[in-house]
Amino acid sequence: MPYDFDDVPDRVPTSCLKWSYRKRFCGEEDVLPLWVADMDFPVAPEIQDAIRARAEHPIYGYPVRQDGFYESLTGWTKRRYGWDIRREWICYSPGVVPAINLAVLAFTQPGDKVVIQGPVYYPFGAAVLNNGRQLVDNPLRLDGERYVMDLPDLEGKIDSRTKMLILCSPHNPVGRVWTREELAALAELCARKNLIVVSDEIHADIVMPGHRHTCFASISEDAAARSLTCLAVSKTFNLAGLCTANVVIPDRRLRDGFITAAGNLGLGTSNVFGIVAQEAAYSRGEPWLEELIRYIRGNFLRLKEVLERGLPGVRALPLEGTYLAWVDFRSLGMSDPELKDFLLHKAKVWLDDGPMFGSEGSGFQRFNLACPRVILDAALERILSAYTALRSAR
């Protein structure tokens, strides 16, 4: 069944964070928003049909996650990642960010240290600092055009107060899909240093051809015993508004601790439509996903070619996974405030500023490629035109 990713739905009337509040959030009404990780594609019709069918029943009371919910997820992880998980390992969270905060609360104490690997999704650092823990940055190392983990640096920063590492896999924003060998080396170090690993694998399904996602917990029995794996349909199938995520925790002690922390905050009740949507997505959504990945790949190639042809020295780093491109603008010689002003107020294109992801993001911008190509082309044309005008004015 063909799916139309070129359709451009009007999201402004839908109280949409990305489109409806541009003036309020960035001061510009007519910007093209390619920032927050939210797709501008209609949800797969198979999922829409399932939600409509449930919505036809006029009562939306407290729901229960039944067999289909769990079987769809266990089948998905087996097919897509080769990872066999058990139903009892699956814990509910309204989202991956709440799950990370819950893990910090459950398994560390105030003053303990938690490691992140910058430049990385900024709620990681917030989950550490907002809960009174100490943040340890183990920066990724840019090796040519590819980021790699710096494990010697990580080992040197771990001390008796270091209790946890928050892993981003695939990595947002740099687009790496960690190889099994890279994850195995990390797992070995975490085992020696007795670190709990919270693995954010929300982008696991969006992996480009030639790459394969490996779940951290599938590396070894020890990796499974010390990890919490965060999975969700929200990024893969554009369902973030349904507030449904899964935390897979094989170890009974960790699982009990997570469930207790969630219960203490009253986070046990699922979203009635999120349950239905997850089952439909994992049971019938693969054909849509495969077409999506091809479309995202095409958008990335367009972005790379246009920017690198039109802006001297600007480069889009290789995209192995996610629908988020990490672009290096340092060759333009602008400070971060100047680059932000140029893109937002001159080009009228709203991106995510690199420094949001840590100091390592200075000079970079994150592009959301999950949009119809006509929107991407319009944004690129605005950037190139604004750069031409800037050069002419000098």
C-alpha positions in Angstrom: 0.0 0.0 0.0 1.6 3.4 -1.0 1.6 6.1 1.6 1.7 9.8 0.7 4.5 11.6 2.6 4.3 14.6 0.3 0.9 15.6 1.7 1.1 18.9 3.6 -1.6 18.9 6.4 -2.4 22.3 8.0 -1.4 21.8 11.7 -1.9 25.4 12.8 -5.6 24.9 14.0 -4.6 21.8 16.0 -2.9 23.5 19.1 0.3 22.1 17.8 3.5 23.0 19.7 5.5 23.0 16.4 3.2 25.2 14.3 0.5 26.9 16.4 2.6 28.9 18.8 5.5 30.2 16.6 5.0 33.8 17.5 4.8 33.1 21.3 7.8 30.8 21.4 10.3 32.3 18.9 8.9 35.8 18.2 8.3 35.1 14.5 4.9 34.2 13.0 6.1 33.2 9.5 9.0 30.9 10.3 9.2 27.4 9.0 9.6 25.1 12.1 12.1 22.3 11.6 13.1 22.0 15.3 11.2 19.8 17.7 11.2 16.0 17.0 7.6 15.8 15.8 6.7 14.7 12.3 4.6 16.6 9.8 3.4 13.4 8.3 -0.1 12.0 8.8 -0.2 9.0 11.1 -0.4 5.6 9.3 -3.9 4.9 8.3 -3.8 1.6 10.0 -3.3 3.4 13.3 -6.0 6.0 12.5 -8.5 3.3 11.8 -7.8 1.6 15.2 -8.2 4.9 17.1 -11.4 5.7 15.2 -12.8 2.3 16.1 -12.0 2.8 19.8 -13.3 6.3 19.7 -16.7 5.1 18.5 -17.3 3.6 21.9 -18.5 6.6 23.9 -16.8 5.9 27.2 -13.1 6.7 27.7 -12.6 5.6 31.3 -9.6 4.0 33.0 -8.0 1.6 30.6 -6.1 -1.7 31.1 -3.1 -2.9 29.0 -4.3 -6.3 27.8 -2.6 -9.1 25.9 -2.5 -7.4 22.5 -0.6 -4.5 23.9 2.2 -6.6 25.3 2.3 -9.1 22.4 2.6 -6.4 19.8 5.7 -5.0 21.6 7.4 -8.4 22.3 6.8 -9.4 18.6 8.2 -6.1 17.5 11.4 -6.3 19.5 11.9 -9.9 18.3 11.4 -9.0 14.6 13.2 -5.7 14.5 16.1 -6.2 16.9 16.3 -9.9 17.5 15.7 -9.3 21.2 13.3 -11.7 23.1 11.7 -9.9 26.0 9.2 -11.1 28.6 5.9 -9.5 29.3 6.7 -9.1 33.0 9.7 -7.0 32.1 7.6 -4.3 30.5 6.7 -1.2 32.7 4.6 1.7 31.7 5.6 5.4 31.5 3.8 8.3 30.0 6.9 9.1 28.1 10.7 8.5 27.9 11.6 11.7 29.6 9.4 10.9 32.6 11.0 7.4 32.6 14.5 8.9 32.8 13.5 11.2 35.6 11.9 8.2 37.5 15.1 6.2 37.0 17.2 9.0 38.4 14.9 9.3 41.4 14.7 5.5 42.0 18.4 4.5 41.7 20.4 7.5 42.8 20.6 9.7 45.8 21.0 13.5 46.0 24.6 14.3 45.3 25.3 11.1 43.3 26.8 11.5 39.8 25.1 10.6 36.6 26.9 10.5 33.2 25.7 11.8 29.9 27.5 11.9 26.5 27.2 15.3 25.0 26.2 16.8 22.7 23.0 15.0 23.7 19.2 15.4 24.0 19.0 18.2 26.6 16.3 16.7 28.9 19.0 14.2 30.0 21.0 16.9 31.8 17.8 18.4 33.2 16.8 15.0 34.7 20.1 14.9 36.5 20.3 18.5 37.7 16.6 19.1 38.5 16.7 16.1 40.8 19.7 17.3 42.8 22.3 15.0 41.3 25.7 15.9 39.9 26.1 15.9 36.1 29.2 14.2 34.6 29.8 14.9 30.9 31.6 12.2 28.9 31.7 14.1 25.5 31.5 12.2 22.3 34.6 12.6 20.1 34.2 13.8 16.5 36.5 11.6 14.5 36.4 13.2 11.0 32.6 13.1 10.2 31.7 10.5 12.7 31.2 10.7 16.4 32.6 8.0 18.7 32.4 7.3 22.4 35.5 8.2 24.4 35.6 5.3 26.9 39.0 6.2 28.4 37.6 9.6 29.3 34.5 8.0 30.8 36.6 5.6 32.9 38.7 8.4 34.2 35.6 10.4 35.3 33.9 7.5 37.3 34.3 7.5 41.0 32.5 6.1 44.0 29.6 8.6 43.7 29.0 7.7 40.0 25.9 5.5 39.9 24.3 5.8 36.4 24.9 6.5 32.7 22.1 7.7 30.4 22.7 6.3 27.0 21.2 7.7 23.8 20.9 4.9 21.2 20.5 5.8 18.4 22.0 9.1 19.3 20.1 12.3 19.3 21.3 14.7 17.8 24.4 13.3 16.1 22.6 10.5 14.3 24.9 7.6 15.3 23.6 4.1 15.4 26.1 2.4 17.8 27.5 -0.8 16.6 27.3 -4.0 18.7 31.0 -3.8 19.3 30.8 -0.2 20.6 28.0 -1.2 22.9 29.8 -4.3 24.1 32.8 -2.2 25.1 30.6 0.3 26.9 28.8 -2.6 28.7 32.1 -4.1 29.8 33.1 -0.8 31.3 29.8 -0.3 33.0 30.0 -3.8 34.5 33.5 -3.1 35.9 32.4 0.2 37.4 28.9 -1.1 38.5 26.9 1.6 36.7 23.2 1.3 36.0 22.5 2.2 32.3 19.3 3.9 31.3 19.2 3.4 27.5 16.9 5.8 25.6 16.1 3.8 22.5 13.1 5.9 21.4 14.6 6.3 17.9 15.5 2.7 17.5 13.1 2.0 14.6 14.3 4.8 12.3 17.6 3.4 11.1 19.0 4.1 7.7 20.0 1.3 5.2 23.3 -0.3 6.0 22.9 0.1 9.8 21.2 -2.0 12.4 20.1 -1.1 15.9 21.3 -3.2 18.8 19.5 -3.0 22.1 22.0 -2.4 24.9 20.3 -5.0 27.1 20.7 -7.7 24.5 24.5 -7.4 24.6 24.9 -9.8 27.5 23.2 -11.1 30.7 25.1 -8.5 32.7 24.0 -5.7 30.4 20.4 -6.8 30.8 20.7 -7.0 34.5 21.9 -3.5 34.9 19.8 -1.6 32.4 16.5 0.0 31.7 15.5 0.2 28.0 13.1 3.0 27.0 11.0 2.3 23.9 8.0 4.1 22.5 5.8 4.4 19.4 5.9 8.2 19.7 8.8 9.0 17.4 8.5 6.1 15.0 4.8 6.6 14.3 4.3 10.3 15.2 2.2 9.6 18.3 3.9 11.8 21.0 0.5 13.3 21.9 -0.8 9.9 23.1 1.7 9.8 26.0 2.6 6.1 25.9 6.1 4.6 26.4 7.5 1.3 27.7 10.5 0.7 30.0 11.9 -2.8 29.6 13.6 -3.9 32.8 14.7 -7.5 33.0 16.2 -7.3 36.5 13.5 -7.8 39.2 15.2 -5.5 41.8 15.5 -2.6 39.3 12.0 -3.3 38.0 10.5 -3.1 41.5 12.3 0.1 42.2 11.1 1.7 39.0 7.5 0.6 39.6 7.6 2.0 43.2 9.0 5.3 42.0 6.3 5.6 39.3 3.6 4.6 41.8 4.7 7.2 44.3 4.0 9.9 41.7 0.7 8.4 40.6 1.9 7.5 37.1 0.3 4.1 36.6 -2.7 4.9 34.4 -2.2 4.6 30.6 -3.7 6.7 27.8 -6.7 4.9 26.4 -5.9 5.8 22.8 -2.2 5.2 23.3 -2.8 1.6 24.2 -4.8 1.1 21.0 -2.3 3.0 18.9 0.7 1.0 20.1 -1.0 -2.3 19.4 -1.9 -1.2 15.9 1.5 0.4 15.2 3.5 -2.6 16.2 1.1 -5.1 14.6 0.4 -3.4 11.3 2.7 -0.4 11.0 5.8 -1.9 9.4 5.0 -1.2 5.7 4.4 2.5 6.6 7.6 2.6 8.6 9.7 1.2 5.7 8.4 3.8 3.3 9.0 6.5 5.9 12.7 5.5 6.3 13.1 5.8 2.5 11.5 9.2 2.5 13.7 10.5 5.4 16.8 9.2 3.6 15.8 11.1 0.5 15.3 14.3 2.6 18.7 13.9 4.2 20.4 13.5 0.8 18.5 16.7 -0.4 19.6 18.6 2.7 23.2 17.5 2.4 23.5 18.3 -1.3 21.8 21.7 -1.1 23.6 23.0 2.0 27.0 21.8 1.0 26.7 23.2 -2.5 25.3 26.6 -1.4 27.1 27.3 1.8 30.9 27.1 1.8 32.2 24.5 4.2 28.9 23.7 5.8 28.5 19.9 6.2 25.6 17.7 7.2 27.1 14.8 9.3 26.3 11.3 8.2 22.8 10.2 9.2 22.8 6.6 10.4 19.6 6.8 12.5 16.8 9.1 13.7 15.1 11.7 11.4 17.3 14.5 12.9 20.2 15.8 10.9 23.2 17.4 12.7 24.7 20.2 10.6 28.1 21.9 11.2 27.9 25.6 10.4 31.2 26.5 12.0 32.8 27.4 8.6 30.5 30.5 8.3 32.5 32.1 11.2 29.4 33.1 13.1 29.0 33.1 16.9 26.2 31.0 18.2 23.9 34.0 18.8 24.8 35.3 15.3 24.0 31.9 13.7 20.7 31.7 15.6 19.7 35.3 14.5 20.7 34.5 10.9 18.6 31.4 10.7 15.6 32.5 12.8 15.2 36.2 11.9 16.9 36.5 8.5 16.1 33.1 6.9 12.9 32.6 8.9 13.8 29.0 9.6 13.4 27.6 13.2 15.9 24.9 14.0 17.3 23.6 17.3 20.5 25.4 18.3 23.5 23.2 18.9 24.4 24.6 22.3 21.0 23.4 23.6 22.6 19.9 23.5 25.7 21.0 25.5 28.8 23.0 24.9 30.0 20.5 22.3 27.1 21.6 20.1 28.5 25.1 19.5 28.4 26.0 15.8 25.9 23.2 15.0 22.2 23.1 14.3 19.7 20.2 14.4 17.3 19.8 11.4 14.1 17.9 11.7 13.8 16.0 8.4 10.4 14.4 9.1 8.5 16.8 6.9 7.2 16.8 3.3 10.0 17.6 0.9 8.3 20.8 -0.2 8.7 22.2 3.3 12.3 21.2 3.4 13.0 22.7 0.0 11.3 26.0 1.1 13.5 26.1 4.3 16.7 25.5 2.3 15.8 28.1 -0.2 15.2 30.6 2.6 18.6 29.8 4.1 20.5 30.1 0.8 18.7 33.4 -0.1 19.4 34.9 3.3 23.1 33.9 3.0 23.3 35.5 -0.4 21.7 38.7 1.0 24.1 38.7 3.9 27.1 38.4 1.6 25.8 41.2 -0.6 25.4 43.5 2.3 29.0 43.1 3.5 
